[in-house]
Amino acid sequence: MMLFKSAQWRLNSTALVTSLCLAALALSGQARAACLDSKTPHQAPPAKFTGTNLVPAVYYQWDATAGRLVGVSEPQFLPAPGPASIVGLWQYQLTGGTADWGTLSLHNDGTEVTFSVGVDPEDGDVCQGVWKQIGPRTYTVNHIAMGWEAPGADPTKGAQFVRVHLHYLITLDPSGDKLTGTYTSDIYFESESNPFNEDPSTNPAIGHSSGNFTATRVQPDAGP
């Protein structure tokens, strides 16, 4: 009787272990199916990877603090080939509200000097400013022109000078030899006591204009 009970216990134990193993396998299969997301049909990868979803790109850093990852199909964001730079001497022209032309010298220290042919030298035809790169081949120029005895100035109000403040937004052509962009211009009457006043509450601009900016690089002679 004892032997029968012992054998029966062993049979029950074996059945129990088998049942537990089968349950574990079932749970494992469910867990694995859950990882594969059984609600979505699983598709095998293509026989050959073509890379059609990838976009060739490079990281371009245009100054010490700014840069971005750009696609090679975006030429406007890529650096100009070779040592292209806006530094140098340019022949420029402004069209639109302010018509002007002359030579523009951009220096590697971020300053610029302009000789304006469209302005009478007696009124002041030499102007200065500063430039800054804000993106790939994209620059701003903060340009200030000041002249003596503003036409139409009212001496009773202390106005003795004219101040023209221009802002350029320009782009360097990939060739490195052309600049194109836009400008805005504001004109002020100024006095000797406060010659740099652009406060709209005390010295509003007497004129505003905008238009297009173009320039070509002046090349050195090749020599004999």
Buried (B, 14 or more C-beta within 10 A) or exposed (E): EEEEEEEEEEEEEEEEEEEEEEEEEEEEEEEEEEEEEEEEEEEEEEEEEEEEEEEEEEEBEBEEEEEBEBEEEBEEBBBBEEEBEBBBBBEBBBEBEBEBBBBBBBEEEEEBBBEBEEBEEEBBBEBBBBBEBEBBBBBBBBBBBBBEEBEEBEEEEEBBBBBBBBBBBBBBBBEBBBBEBBBBBBBBBBBEEEEEBEEEEEBEBBEEBBBEBBBEBEEEEEEE
